[in-house]
Amino acid sequence: MPARPDAAAPASAELRYCTTADGVRLAMRSVGQGPLILKAANWLGNVQADAQLRSSRHWVDHLSRTHSLLWYDARGCGLSDREADDISLDAWVRDLEAVADASGQQRFVLLGISQGAAIAIRYAVRHPERVRALVLYASFVRGVYHQGLSPKTQAVFTEMIRIAELGWGHDASSFRRLFSAHLLPAAPADVLDDYDALTRHSVSGPMAARYMKAFYEVDARIDAPQVRCPTLVMHVAGDTLILPREGELVASLIPGARWVSVPGRNHLPLATDPGWSTLCEEMERFLGQLDGGAPGGASNGATAAAAPPPLTVRQREVLAQVARGLSDKEIARALDLSPRTVEMHVARTLAALGARNRSEAVNRAHHWGLLP
């Protein structure tokens, strides 16, 4: 039988507290020995349950075999203060700053999962001297309000905020199951039962609504190109909660980031999922490179050619817009071109750079200094 969400954490997992600059008390837990991996909080965290639930405990077990893993509950969630005035990307960065300072370590690897990736990215830009590398999974740097969605589609997400406030903490699990159906679409029923019990008690309805609104408003696109540490970006190919295109955008914006598409459907992969072994292998290889060999994430397939490939002025203009994460239609409007013409320029630019997709093209362009 899987451990229930209220089961006690392993004795080796140390529970502590710290306080943010704006006075919010945060719960944090550490386990393992070795170089520090600090995980940025992502909703709906619960440090008391993460090492027990089948949806998360294998992450804790795997990373703590060779490293010290430190994670925490963000403001408003889990064992941290349930009330906070500020719920925003900058507030979550303040949470991470407080935990980093309380860790006692000057340098560490940052792990960012889902919205935790934007938090980790902004922290890495503000504190580059402390971040050895970034490991990002199921990441995004633009919330749905910044994805160019139609007003009708945006209204659907806005309605989700209202429903969350009314239904999250209710005894009936119908709304939470709607959320977990995208989070863990291929998970067994008992795993979903345990996850539902955790999410019900980890956050209140009003706080769940505030979190959703803040997720939709996240915009760290300006931060990502300023990252200067080795970065690994991974994403499950069948993720319907955070679409893979958002992970590809993250990888394209961070200079030199390594992009890995992982097989599977679950946003949070289970230990039995086909992509879990791939995730483990990629993380082991990347983390191993930090202590010896070539810097992890320093190459994503870009060639070491001395001279960059020739691009026309228009191709460079289009590529710069691609690097901003714009679609062909958005680029067409920005440059006063037809979508078909933009599509042609993108295809020719990819061919000139020897890239298989837009993410790889942008990374190679950064490698050759073709983008500002």
N, C-alpha and C positions, 0 to 999 in steps of 0.2 A: 504494500500500500504506500502511495506517496505521502510525504510528510504534509501535514496540514499547515496553512499559513501561520497559525499561531504557535507552531512548534518552536522550541527554544533553538537558538543558533548554536553552532558548534562551540565548544569551550575555547577553541583556539581563536575564535573571532572576537576581537576586542571592541566593545562599544564605548564611545566617548562622545563628548559634546564640545562644540565651539560656538562662538557668537560672531555674527557678521558686523560690518561697519555700521549698519542701520539697526542693530539691536535684536536681530532674529536669531534664536537659538536653534542650532542644527545638530542632528544626530548623525554620527559617522561611525563606521566599523572598518576594521582592518584585519587581514588574515594573511598568513604566509610570510616568507622571508626572501630577501634579495632586493634587487633594484625596484624602485617604487613605480607602480602603475596607479594613477589616480583617475578614477572614473567620474566624469561629470554627471550630475544627477539627470535622470530623465523620468518623467511622469510615467507610470505611477510607482515610484520607488518605495521600498520598505526594507530598510536594512535588517529588520528582524526576520524577514521572510525570504529575502533574495537567495540566501544560501540553502534554502530548503525546497523551494518550488522547482518543479521540473522544467518550468519555462525559463529559469535563470540560474539554477545552482551549478550547472555544468560550466557556465562562464566563470563562476567563482572558483570552482575546483581546478579548471584548466590553467587559469592565469596565476593562481596562487601556488602552483607546483614549483615554479622557478622564479617567481617575483613576489614582492609584497604588494597586495592589492588593497587599496583604500577607496571606499565608496560612501555615499551619504544620502540622506533624504533632503530634498530641496525644501525651501520655505513652503509651508502650507500642506506638506505631505508627510505621511508615515509618522515617525517618532519626533520629527522636528516641530517647531511651533506651527500650529494649525492656522493661525491668523497672521497676516502680513499686509502692510499697506501697499507695497509695490510688488506686482507680479509682471515681470517683463524680462527681456533678454539681458538688459544691464543688471537687473536685480539678481538674476541667476548667475551672472558673472561674479557679482559680489559674494554670492554663496561660495562659489568655487575659490575665490581669493581667500576667504576665511579658512576654508578647509585646507588649502595648500599651505597657508601660513602655519596652521595647527599641526600639519604633518611632520614638521621638523626637518623636512628634506628640501634642499635648495634646487635640485633638478629631478625631473621625473618624466615619464611617458604619460600623456593624456589620452584616455579612452573616451570617445564620444559616441553614444548610441542614440539614434533618432534625433530629437531636438537637442540632446546633449552635445551633438556635433557642433552646432552653431555656438554653443557656450564655450566649448573647448577651443574653437577657432578664434573667437574674439579674445579669450584669455591668452592664447599663444601670441597673438599680435600685440597685446598690451604688455605681456611679460615674456618676451622671447628668450631672455636669459635663463628662464626656469624650465622651459619645455624642451626636452630632448627630442621628442617625436610625437606625432599624432596618429592614433589608430581610430578611424571613423567607420562606423557601421550603420547602414540604413539611414544615411544622413541626408539633411536638407539645410539650405541656407536661405530659402525664401518660403514663407508661409503661403497658404492658398490665396490670401488677399494680394499677393505679389506675383501670381503665376499667370496673369492675363486671362483669367477665367471670365466667362460671360456673367452679366449681372444675375441671371437666373440661377446659375450654378453657385455663385457666391451666396445667394440668398438661402440655398440649401444648407451650406455650412453655418451660416448665421442662425438658422433655425435649430441646428444641432446644439448650439450654445444654450439656447433657451430650454431645450429638452433636457440637457445635462443638468441644469440648475434645478429642474423640477424632479428629475427621475434618478439621479445617480445614487443617492443614499437610500432609495426606497427598497423595501423588502423584495419586491418583484425585480428580477434580474433582466427583464426584457431589453431595456436600453443598454445596459452594460454588455449584454451578449451581442447586441448590434455592433458595438465597438470591438469586442474580442473576436467577432467573426472575421474581421479584417486583420486583426492582430495575429490570430492563430487559426487560420482557416482549415489547416490540415491536422489540428491537434485532437487527441482523443477526448471524450466527454469528461473524464475525471480530471484531466489537466485543466480544462476550461472551468470546471467546478471550483478547483482550488484557486485559479486565477481570479475568478469572479469574487470569491470570498475575500481575497486580498484587496482588490480594487475597491470593493464596497466600503471597506473600513480604512483605506489609506487616504481618502480625501473626501471632503463634504461636497454636497451638490453645488453650492455657491462657489466653492473653490475650484471644482472641476470646470465650471463654466468660465471662470476667470482664466484658468490655465488654457482652455481651448482657444479663447479669444487671443491670448498672448501667443500661442502657437501660430495661429493664422496670421499674426502681425509680424512674426520673425522676419528680419531681413539682415543677413550678414554677408551679402554679396560683395560689399565694399571691403570687408575684412579678409575674405578668403585669398585674394591675390597678394596680400601682404604677408602671408605665412612664409616663413623661411626655414622651417625644420622639415626633416623627412616625414612623409605622410603616406599612410596606407588607407585607401578608401574601398570598402567592400559593401556589396548590396545583393540581397537575394533577388534573383531574376523575376520571380513571380509575386513579389511584394505588391499588394493592392492598397496598403495603408499609406506608405511612402513610396511613390512610384520610382522605379529604377532611374528614370530620366533625371530625377532630382539628385541622386547619388552621382550620376555621370556629370551633372553640372558642377557639383562640388569638386570632383576630380579635375575637371577642366579649368576651374578657377584657381586652384592651388598649384603654383609652379612645381613641376617635377613629381606630382602625386602619382602613386601607383593605383590603378583602377582594377578591381577584381569583381567580376560578376559570378555569383555563387548560385548553384542550382537549388531549387526549393520554392515553397509557397509561403511559409510562415514568416511574418515580419520578425518575430523572435524565434530563431531556429531552435528546435529541440535537439537533444543529443542524438536522437534516432533519425533526424532529417538527413537527406543525402548531401546537403551542403555543409554540415557541421565539420566533417573531417577537412574539407577545403579551407574553411575559416581557421581551424586550428593550425593547419600547415602554413597558411599564409602569415598568420600572426607569429608563429615560431620562427619562420624564416626572417621576417621583418625585424623582430625584436633581437634575434641573434646577430643581425647585421649591425645593430647599433653598438655592440661591444667588440666587433671585429669584422674585417672585410669592408666591402663597399657600403657607403651610407644607404640605409633602407629608404626606398622611395626616390632615390636620386635619379633613377632612370625609369621611364615607362615605355621604352622601346625606341626612343628618339635616337637617331644615328649620331655618331660622333664626327660628322662631316665638319670640316673647317669652315666652309662657306655655306650660308643658308640657301635654300632653293629660291629661285626668282619667283616673286609674286607681283602681279600688277597692283597698281594703286587701288583699284576697285576691289580686288581680292583681299587686300589688307583691310580695307574699310569693312567689308562683309565679315571677315574673320574677327575683327574687333567687336562687332556686334554679337557674333556667335559666342565669344568669350564672356559677354555679359549675360548669356543665358537666354537671348531672345529667340523666338521662333522665326521661321521664314517670313510669315505674314507681318510680324512686328518689325523685322529688318526691312522688309519692303516699304513699310510706312515710314520708317526712320530715314531711309536713303532715297525715297521717291522712286522706287523700282517696282516691277511686277514680281509677285511671288515666284513665278516660273524663272525669271532672270536670277533671282536670289538663289534658287535651287541649283541653277547651272553654275553660278560662281562658287557655291559651297562645294559642289561635286568636283570642280576643277581644282579648288584649293586643297581638298583632301588628297586628290591624286598627286598634286605637286609636292605635298608634304609627305607622301607615302603613308598616310594615316587611314585606319580602318573606320573611324567614326569621328564625330565632332570633338569628343573629349580628348582623344589622342591627338587630333589636329591642334587643339589649343595648347596642349602640353608641349608638343613639338615646337610650336610657334614661340612659346616662352623659352624653350631650350635655345633656340636660335636668336632670340632677342627681337622677334618680329612684332611683338605687341608692346604697347607702352606700359 
